[in-house]
Amino acid sequence: MKADVIFAFFGYNESFAGSTGLAAYEKQLADMIRTLRETRPDREIPRIVLFSPIAHEDLNDPNLPDGSENNQRLALYTASMQKVAGQEGVAFVNLFEPTRKLYEEIADPLTINGVHLNALGNRHLGEVIARALGAKDPKATDSELASVREAVLDKNWHWHNRYRATDGNDIWGGRSTLTFVNDQSNAEVLQHELAMLDIMTANRDPKIWARAKGSDAKVDDSNVPPPVSVISNVGGGSKSSSSEKEGTLQYLTAEESITKMTVPKGFKVNVFADETKFPEIGNPVQMQVDGKGRLWVAAWKTYPKWEPLKPMDDSLVILHDENEDGVADRSTIFANVHCPLGFEFWNGGVIVTSQPDILFLKDTDGDDVADVRYVLFQGTDSADTHHAANNLIYGPDGGIYWQSGVFMQHNHEHPWGPSLEATASAMYRFDPRRYTIAFHANNSPNPHGTAFDEWGYHYANDGTGGRSYQVVPDPATKGFKMRELLVKEVRPVTADEVVSSPNFPDEMQGNFLVCNTIGFLGIKQYKLHREGYKENGKDFQFGEVWGTPTEELLSSTDKNFRPTDAIFGGDGALYVSDWQNVIIGHMQHNIRDPNRDKKHGRVFRMTYESRPLQKPVAIDGAPVAALLENFKHPALSVRHRSRVELSERETNEVITATKAWTAKLDGKKKEDARLLLESLWVHQQHNVRDRALLDLVLASPEPHAVVAAKTVRHHWDVADPVLNVVTSPITQQEEKIEVKVPAKFSKTEAETYRLGSEVFHREAHCVTCHQPNGQGMLNIYPPLTNSKWVTGDPDRLIKLTLHGLWGPMEVNGTLYDPAKGVPPMTAFKAILKDEEIAAVLTFVRNTWGNEASIVTPDQVKRVRETTKEVQMFIKPEDLLKEYPLEK
């Protein structure tokens, strides 16, 4: 870079170190200045300006700190920065004193939470900075300034996608070196796009300068080079592709896709919406239902990221069923949002992810199009959009939950202390009323899917591994943890849901649904045992939820059917979004593979024909008293949407009405327990800590209510982020693998064995399916222990590892059959080197009681060469003809 001027804004997060941290801070600033002076390759010294932090605004909000303690520290650090600037001979701008003065002079709030400026605050601060740098007050109308700002924002969009490029793992990281057709890598394609963005950014400067002078200019991108051409590898066009694992390029219509579905007797599926009528819903990734009972879809059409010179048409779409016939009649694009992996309603608007930001959008004029848009929260990493913050859910406790996977580095700034830094794959909890952020519970490597049931039991999934969990309080860490919920059957999992609908059969109510997108294409269903479970070697107590498989809710033989979400609508039907894509993997194909479909996207609607649909319930705009009465409704979705509606009402009104409503309930009656719990949750959502009400629910005759009340108490007294401000980075907690090298191995063989252990335990490698103990998963993934498939002919094992395996096979008397949803074994020929394959096979052949010869890189190289023409998964029956299983 050849920057002429460098603006450096520091001091807010550092100030929490107090006076004892000043010396170290001053040294860091001085070192930074000296380093920056040496960065230009032409040795020209850039002009450097240090800016102090702004003051903390007191918003007189009981949910937020008043800023008095912060301002004492910020004043110290402002003076410290001014001293360093003088010593190093650089310019300094004091933002602390001017903003504190602005807070006193201007009646309207200038920040959203005391420390982050709103639009008005940014405008005033811009004027402060301009004057401090010697600029004259602009003689321009508001419309002229808005015109310039519009041009600046357009330039900023292009520069932001270059400087803070999303999906950086595929540009510079571990997946950038993956190669496909003609050995073309992701890096070759995506790094060229950065060069395109450099030119597009520069092309927008003339428009800004023209508008600043009162005229205009047209942006001309004709000098931007075209993108690098990519040849699709779909159908076996490169080592990492397999036509059997992929879908098909011959897409079925939505109606044809329904004919490939199997559902339980009595259920019916119809097309609610598809790409033929609503092209804007391509690549649907999450759905929600609003207070009017309308279905919303987050459409990620630029997946996995926006491409220069193409439209950015990711969006939140409202699907209107105006005649209530179960088919969408029209759509409205509420807002365009890049990479909208998750969204949820709150406070009269919508919270949506758009890494690195979490946005708040709101429609204030009733046209169903967002006219308010601002950054609510920052710091969600975008290094891997497949692992980014996803599937936002508003919990009954008032928190907004999301999960995010490995490869990410988050940095969340907030008013209560230094920013929360985390590189861990986990569930996070953000309280939008208090602006607190909590590292809620570890979940790795790529978690997707969150749900709550009527008693507040909390469930989550790991997408890559397919594991399901109950999220429970963990006093040891002053947070929460994941406990196993069921025996995993399928992977990868995209979302989950709890059955709660008057339209569905009674025996299904409360069941747990899991969406899966490879191998088994559909929705698995599990009965949840919440009162304890003592069968099949399990011994769980009351409240330790355990799930057992029941009839599959939906399965499909349409190879492109990819259910990404399932949610109960305002009519009680289950709505299922379908990504509908030939490609589902992000490692097996170039990021810009032309067959990554951007057009298809469906929403299917599932109903039980012998029961009536759920009747409409008044929620949007309903009186507080009516919303409280909605808590008596049998459908969880009605109660959830009523809680969301209450989030936008004034706290005093809500709490006053809730106390009056609660007074009519009897804490000694079991039938009133759930309603009292709802009352407690309303208090928690509005940050009103009614200890008497908490004690009443803790003493409830309904044990489920007691469990939920204990969780509320844990939130208030143990896991509150204000009580436990995190001051050091949270890192990924990798499971420590104890490697016991067999005594028979030489020193060289021992090193090979250790490498094999490391490869086996990598994310999305062997351990994901075959488990740390090598036992696999019952009826899904075969065991690696006591199996001739593993300890027998090494060439057979090498061949299936290189090219993958798919088809019926018997291991130790158990049949593993794709017809039952068993996904294919990954082909590792394009993922692992010969040395790594040899090492991991040596590891599995000599672990868990197995004893067999080592595998050498030369053996792998030989088999790779002799089978280089193989482009499809190997069938077990064909492999056994060539290499009969030993007796």
N, C-alpha and C positions, 0 to 999 in steps of 0.2 A: 504494500500500500504506500501511496505517496501523499498522505494527508498533510494539508497546509495548516489546518487548525484542528486542535483536539479539545473537545469539551469533556471534562471529567466530573461526573456527579457521584459523590461518595458521602458517607458519614452516618446515614440513618441506622443501618444494621450494626455498623461498628460501634455506634454510641452506646449500645447496651452493655459494652464492657466497662462503662463508667470511667472514672478518673484513673483507675489503675491500668486502663488499656490505652491511655493517651500516648505514652512514649512509643509503644509498638506501632500505633497507628501513624504517628508522625514519621517514623522511619519508613514504613511501607509507602506512604505518600511520596516521600523524597526519593526513594528507590524507583518508584514507578515513573516519576518525572524524568529522572536521569536515563531510565531505559527507553522511554518514549523518544527522547532526543536522539537516540542512536538507531531508531528503527528505519528511517528512510534510506533506501539504497543509494540515493544521490548525496547523502550526508547533509542535506539541507535540514536545518533545525525547525521543526514545526512550532507554531504558536500554541501554547497550552493555556487553557483557562480552567481553574478549579472552581467548582460550584459547591456551596455548602448545602446540606439538606434543608428542606423547608421545615417550618414549625409544625407542631402537632395541633390540629384544630379541635377545640372542645365543642362537640355537636350537641351537648346536653342530652345525650342518649344513654339511658341506664344500661344498655347492652354493650356499650363501648367504654374504653378508658377515657378519662377526661384530658389526658395528655400532659398533666402538670409535671409528673416525674420525667416523662420523655423530654419535655422542653428544657428541663434543667440539664439533662445530659447533652441534648442537641446544642444548647448554647455553648457548652464546654468544647464540643467538637468543632463548632463553627469557628471559635476563636483559635483553636489549634490549627485548623486548615489555613486560616489567614496568616498565621505565623509561618507555616511551612512555605506558603506561596511567596511570602516576602523573602525568605531565606534562599529560595531556589530561583527567584527572579521571574515568576510567572504571574499571570493575571489571576485575580480572585474576585468572585461575585458572591456576596452575602445574600442568600435567599431566605435565611432564617428570620431576620428582623423584618424585611418587607412583607413576608407572608403573615407574620404574626400581626402586623399592622393592618393588613387587608382583612383578616378575620374579624378585627374590631370594627372596621369601617363599613363592611358590606354585610347586609342582613342575611342574604341567601348563603347557604352552605357552599363552600368552595372545595370540599372533599367528600368522598363517599363513605369514608370510615375514620376520618381524622388524619390519615397519613397519605392517602392516595387522592390526587386531585380529580375533580369532575371536569366537565367541559368548560364551565364558567371559570373554575380555578385555573385550568390550563391557559385560558385566554389571558387572564390577569397576570399569571406568572410569565407568559410570553412577553407581555409588555414590560414587566420588571427586568427581564433578561435583556431585551432590546435596548432599553434605556441604559442599563449598566454597561453595555458594550458600545455605547456611543451613538446609537441610532435615534433618530427623531421620531416623535409620535406620528404614526401613520395617518395621513389625511385621506381616509377612504371610508366609504359607507360599509355597513354590515354586509350587504350583498356582494360588494367588491371583495371584501376580505373572505367571504364564504367561497367565492369563485376561485381565489388563489388557494385557499385551503383544499378545495376539491382536487385541484391539480397536484398539490403536494401529496395528498393522500394516495393518489394514483401512482405517483412515483414511489412513495413509501411502500406500497403493496409489492411492487416489483423488486425493490431493494430488500425488503424484508424476506421475500422468498429466496433471495440469493444469500443474504447474510445469515439469516436464521432458517435455512432451508429445512423443510420438513423431510422426514425419512432419510436423515443423514447416514444411517447405517448402510443404506444402499448406495450412497454417494461416496463416502470415505471409509465406512466401517467394515465389519466382518463380512457383510453380504455384498459389498461392492466388488469383490474379486470373483464372485460366482460367474461362471461362463456358460454360454448357451450355444446357439447356432453359430458356426464359424468362430468359435471361441470368443465371441463378443461378450464383454462383461457389463454389469450394471454401471460400473464407474465410467466406462467409455461413453455410455449413453447419457448418464445423468450429469457428469461433470461438464459435458458440452452444453447442457441446458443452463448451467451457471454462467457460462460465457454469453449465451443468448440473453440472459437476464441483465448482465452488465451493460450490454448495448441498449436493451429496452429501457433500462433505468436512465441512461444518458439521454436517450431520445425524448424523455419527458421534461428535461430541463428547459428547453425553449418555450414550452407552453407555460411553465411557472413564471418565467421572466416576462413573457408577453402579458400575462394577466396582471402581474405586479405593476406593469406600466399602463394598465387600462385597456389593453387590446387583447388579442387571443392568437393562438397558433394551433395548427393541427398536428397531432402526434403522427410521425411517419416511421413505421417499423420496417420499411422495405429493405433496410440494410442489415436486418437480423438474419443470420444464416439459418437454414432449415434444420430441424432436428435430425439427429442421427437415425438412419433407417434401421429398423429392427425386423428380422425375419422370425416369424412365430415358430416355436418348437413343439406346438401342440400336435399330438399324434405320434410322438417318438422322434421328433426332429433333433433332439440332442440327448446326451446321456442322462440328464435329470428328468426327462419327460417320459411319460408312459400313457399310452392311449387307454389302457385299462383303468388306471386310477383317475384319469381326467373324465370330464363329461364329454359331450358330443357337440360338434359344430352344427348339427342339425337340430335346432331348437324347436321344441314342441310349443304350440300355443298354450295359453293358460288353461283353456278348456281341455285340451288334450292331456295336459299334465295332470289334471284331476283324475283322468281315467287310469293313471299309473299309481294312484294313491290307495292305500288300504287303511280303513278306519274301523273302529268297533261297530258292532251292529246297532242300528238306530241313529247313527250320526250321518250327517250330510255336509259336503263341502261345496261351496260355490265361489266363483271369482268375485271378489269385492272390487278390485282395481288391478289393472295391468298396464304395461307400457304402450299398448296400442291406443288407448284412450288418454292415458296420463303418462307421456314420455318423461315427465319431470321426476317420476319416482324410481328411475333406474338405480340399481344397487342400494336397496333399502337396508339400513343397518340397525335402526331402533324405531319403535313406535311408542306413542303415548296417547291417552284419551283425555280430552280437556273437560272443563266444567259444563260444557254444552253437549257432551256425549260424542263429540266429533273425533275421528281418528286422525292423528298426525303421524307423519313419516319423516324420518331423517334420511335423505337420499345422498349417497356419497358417490356421485357420478365421476368425480376426478380420481377415484381410487387408483393407486395409493396416495397420490398427491397431484396437485394442479400442474399442467404442462404448459410452458410458455407458448404464446400465440394461439392458444385454444381458450374457449370460454371457461370461466370458473362457474359451473352450474350446480355445485353442491347446494342443497337447500333443505329447509324445513317446509313440508307441504301439508296443508290441511285438506283432507278428503271429506267432502260433504255428501251425506246420504239424505237428501232433502225429503224424499217421499218414503223413507224408512222401509225400503224393500230389500235391504241387505246388499245393495250394489251402489257404489259411489256414483254420484251424478255429475259433480264438478269438483274442481280443485282450486286452491289458492296457494301461491308461493308466499309464505309468511316472510321469509328472509333467505337470502343467499349467505351461506356460512361454509367456509372451507373446512373440510374434514370433520363433519358433525357426528363424531362417534357416539355421543351421548347427549341427551337433553331431558329436562324435566321442568314442569310448571312450578312457579313460586311467585308470590307477591304480585299477582296480576299480570305476570309476564312469563318469560321462558329463560331458563339458564341452559346454555349450550356450550359444549367444548369446541374450541377452535385453536388448537395448540399453537403457541404456548399460552394462549389466553382461555379464560372461561368468561363468556359474554352474557350480558343480560339484555334481552330484547323485549320490547313491549309495544302493543298497539294501543294508542290513546284516542283514535278517532273512529274506531269501530269498523274499519274497512278490511280487517284481518291481514293487514300488512304492517310489519314492524316499523314504527317511526321513532322509537327510542332504541338506541344501541350504544352500550358502553362496556368497557372491560370491568367486570365485577371482581375478578381474581386472576392472578398471573402465576406463571412458573411451572406449568405442566409441560414436560419435555415432549418433543416431537421427533426424537432421533429414530424411532421406529413406529410408524403410524399404526401398524398392526398391534402394537403393545400400548398405545397411548390411552389416556384417560377415556373411559367408555361407560356406556350403560348407566347414565345418571338415574338415581332413585331418591325420592324424598321419603326419608324414614319417618315412622310414627313419632320419633323423638325430635323431629325438626331438623335433622342433619341431611345434607345432600351427600350421597355416597357415590363413589366411583372406584374403579380398580385400574391399575396400570402395571405393565409387566417389566421384565428385565430390559437391559440396554438403555435405561432412561436415567436422566439426572434432573430431578425436580428442585426448584428453589422458590418456595412460597413465602412472599413477604406479607406481613400482617401487623396489626397495631399493638400486639401484646408482648412482643419480644423480637429477638433476631429471627431472620427468615428460617423456615423449616427446610433444611436441605436433606434430600433423600435420593439414594440410588437403588432403593429396594423395591422389588416387585411386591405389591401389596394392595390392600383396600385402604382408601383415605376417606375421611369424614370432614366436610366443610360445613360450618354453621353460618349461613348467609346473614343471619340476624346479628350475630356477634363477631363475625369475621374471624372465627377461630378455625384452625386447620389442625387435624390430628392424623398421625400415622396410625390407622385403626387396627390393622391385623396383617401379618405376613400372609401372602398367597402367591405362589410362584409356579411356573415361570411366566405365564401369560393369562392372567385372570380375566374372565368375562362372565357376566351374569350375576345379578343380585335380586333377592326377593325377600319380602316379609310376609308372615301369615297373620291371622287375626289376633293372636296373642303376642305378636311382636317377635316371635322366633325369627331369627335372621339367617338367611341362607346365601351361599355364594358358590361359584364354580371357578375352576381353573380351566381356561379354554384349551390350551395345548394338551395338558395331561388328562382333561376330562373328569378330574376329581370334583366331587361335591362336598360341601362343608356346611356345618352349622357354626355361626359366628357367636362366640360366647365370651363373657367377661373373663379377664385374666388378671387377678389382683397382683400376681407376681411382677408383671410388667407395667402395671397401672394402665393397662389398655385392654385389648381383646385378642382372641386367638381363634384359629380355625380348628374344628374337630371333625373327624370323618363322619359323613352323613350316610353314605351308602357304599356298596361295592360297585366301583366303576365298571360300566359295561361298554361305553363307547367314547370316542374322542374324534375330532375336537368339538368342544361345546361352545356355543355362541351366546346362549341366554337361558334363563329359567323362569318359571312362573308357578304360582300356587293356584290350584283350582278353587274358585269361589264364584259360583253363578247359579241363580235359580233355574237356568235353562239346562244345566248339566245334571246327570243322575246323582242322587244322594250319596251313593257309595263312592263317588269320585271326589266329593267335597274335601278340601284340605290336602289333596294329593299334590305331589311335586312333579313338575314337568321340566324336561331337559331337551333343548334343541341341539341336534347334531348334524354336521355338514359333510362328512367324508365317511365312506363305507356304509354305515347305517344312515340313511337320509330321511330324517323325520324327527318325531318327538317321543322320547321315552317317558314312561309314567311310573311313579313310585308311591306306594302308600307310606305315609309318615306315621311312625309310632311315637307319640309325644309323651305317653304316660309310663314309659319304661319298656324295655325289650330284653327278654331272657331266652332267646332261642339261637340255635346254630352257633353255639359257643360264645354268644354275646351276653353281656350282663350290664345293661344300661339302666340308670335310675330315671326317676320322673324328671322330665325336662331335658334329658339327654336324648335328643331326637335321633331316630334311626329309620332309614327308608328301605323298603323291600320292593322288588320289581312286581309290577302288575301289568295288565294288558297294555301293549303299545298304543298310544293315542293316535299316531299317524306315522305311516311309513310310505316311501315312494320308490319306484323303480325308474323314475325320470332321473337320469344321471346328472342333470344340471340343477336339480332341486336342492337349494341350499337354505334351509330355514334359519334366519338370523334373529328372529324375535317372535314371541308369542305373548299376547295380552288380551284380557277380557274387555270387550267394548261396552258401551252404554246400553246395548241391547242384550247383554249377557252372552253373546256369541264369543268364541275364541278367534282372534285374528292372528294370522301367521304371515309374516313377511318372508319373501323368497328372493334371495340374491340372484338366483337363476343365472348360473355362469358355468361355462366349460372349464374355466380355471378357478381353483380355490386356493392353491398353495402359493406362498410368496417366495419360496426358495427354489422352486422347480422351474420357474419361468422368468424371463427378463421382466423387469418392472414395467417396461414399455412394450411388452409383447402385444402385437395388434389384436390378438384374440382375447385379451382381457376385456370382457364385454362391458360396455358403458350404457347399453340401451335397455336391456331387459330388467324387469323388476315387477314383482307381483305381490298382492296381498290377498290371501285366501281367507274365507270366513267359514267357521265350523260350528254347526248347531246340532242339538239333539232334538230330533223331530217330534217326539212324543210329549215334549214339555213346552210350555209357552215361553216366549222370549221375556226377557226382563223389561218391565215397564219403565218409561223415562222417569227420571228423578230430577227435580229442580235443584240445581246446585249453583250455577253461575248467577250471581246477583241476589241469591236467596238471603232472607234475613238470618242473622246469627242463630236465633232460636231454632229456625227450621234446619239449619246445617247441623246443629247439635242433635236434633231428632233423627237426622240421617244416619247417625251412628247405630241406630237400631236396625238398619237395613241388613239383610242377610249377605249381601254381596260386598266383599272386601273392597272392590274397586270403587263402589259408591262412597264408602267410608274414607278411602284414600283421597278421592277427589274433593270430598267435603273438607278434609284437613287442609288440602292445598288451597281451597277457597278461603278458609279461615286465615291462611298466612298473609293475605292482603288486607285483612280487616284490622282496625286500630286495636291495639292490645288491651286497653282499659275496657273497651266495649266487649271484646271477646271474653276476657276473664270475668267481668261482672256477670255476663249472661251465663257463663259456664258454672260459676259458683251457684247461681240460682237454680240451674238445671240439676246440678249435683246434689243440692239439698233435698231433692225429691227422691233420691236413691237411698237404698238401705245397705250399708256396708256388711251387714250380717247375712244378707240374702245372696246365695250363690248366683242367682239369675241376674243380679245387678252388678256382678263383679266386672264383667267386660266393659260395661258402660262407665263404671268408676275408673277403670283403666284408661278409657278414652279421655275422660276428663283430666286425668293425670298427664296424659300425653299432650293435651292442648296446653296445659300449663308449661310443660317442658318445651314445647315448640315456641312459646312466647317468652321463654326465659323468666318465668315466674315460679319460684321454688316454694311451693306450698307444702311444708313439712307435715302438717296435720293430714292433708290428703294422702301424702305418701305413706304415712303410718297406717292410715285407714286401709289402703290397698295391700300393704304388707301383712295386715291381719285378716285378709279376706279368706273366706271358707273355700274359695276356688284356687287351687294350687297353681294353675297356669298364671293367674293374675299376680300371685305372689312372686313367681319367677320373673315376670315382666317388671314388677315394682323394684325388685332387687337390681335389675339392669338399670332402671332409672336412677336408683341410688348410687350405683357404680359410676354412671355418667356424672352425677353431681359432685360426688365426694372423692372419687378416686381418679377417674379418667378425664376430668375436665382439663383441656389444654391450657387454661389460664393458671391452673394450679401446677401444671407440669410443663412449663415452657421448655421446649427442646432447644439446646444451645450448641449441640454438635451434630454433624451429619449422621443420618441413619443410612447404614450400608446394607447391601444385600447379604442376608445371613445364609450362606451356603451350608448345606448339611455336611458335616465333617465325615469324610469317608475314611475309615480305618482300613488300610491296605495291608493284608497279611500275605506276604509273598511266600509261596510254597518253598519249603526248605530245599527241595531238589533242584531249584533253579540256580544257575550261575549268576554272576553279577550282571552280565549283559542281559540275560534272560529276565532277571528281576526288574531291570529298567524297562524292558518291553512290557512286562506285566503291569507295572505302575502306569505306563502310558495307556495301556488298555483299560485300566480302571477309570482313568480320567476321561477317556473317550466314551466309555459306557455311560458315565454319569452326566454327560453334557446335556444341556437343555435340548429337548426335541430329538434326542438320540435314543439309544437302547432302553435306558431306565424308564422312559416315559411309558412304555407299554409292558416291558417285562419285569418292572419293579426292582427295587434295590436288592431284594432277596432272590431274584431270578425265578420267582414262582409264577410270573405272569398274572393274568386276570382270568378268573373262572369263565370258561366257555368263550372267551374273547381273544386273549393273547396267550399263546402256549408257554409252558414253563421251559426254562433253559436247564433245569436240574434233571439229572437221571434220564437224559434223553439222547438217543443215538443220533438224532438230528444234529446235536451239538458235539458230542464226543466221537462220532463216527468219522467217515471219510472227510478229511479237511477240504478237498476240492468241492464237494457238495455244499459244504457250509460257506466256502468262499463265494461260490457261484450265486447262491441265494442272497448273500449279503451284498454283492455287487449289483445285482439286477432286481432285487426285491422278489417277493413271493405272494401269490394270490391264487386261492382256490381251496377246495376242501382238503383238509389234511388231518390225520389222526396222530395224536401225541399222547403216549401213555394211556391209551384207551379212551381218550376224549376227542370228539370230533370238533374241529374248528372250521366253520363254514361261512363264506361270504354271504350266503343267502340269509343268514341270521344277523347280518350287519357287521360282520368282522371286517375291518378295513385291511387293505393290503399292507404288507411289510414294505417299508421305504427302501428304495434302491439307493445304496450309498456310493455308487461308483463315481458320481460327480461331486460328492460331499467330502469323502475321506480319501486320503492318500494311501498308497500301498502299505506304508509303514503303520499307519493308523488302523487299517483294517486288520493287518496281521496282529497288531497288539491287542485289539479288542477281542479278536477271536481266540487268541491265546488266553486272555483273561477269562472269558466265559467257559472255555474248555477246562479250566483249572481252578474254578471257584465253586462254592456251595456244595462241596463234596465231589465235584467232577474231577476226573484225572484223565488227561489225554496229551498227545504230543503238542508242541508249540507250532504255531503257524508263522512262516517267514515271509518277508516282503517279496522274495523271489517267487514263492508259490503264488502269492496274490497277483504279481505281475504276469506270470505265465497264464493263469486263468483269465485275467482281464484281457490279455492279448488274444487268446483263443476264442473268447466269447464277445469280442468287440462289436460284432454285428447284431447282437441281441439288443432290441430296443423296447421290449415289453416285459412285464412281470413274468417270472417263470411260474409255471403251474406245478404244484407238488407232484402230480401224477407223472408228468414228463421228467421231472428231476429224478424220481425213483426208478424210472425205466433205465436211466443212464447210470444212476448210483443206487442200487438196491439197498434198503435199510438193513444194517447188520442185526443179527440175532443175538 
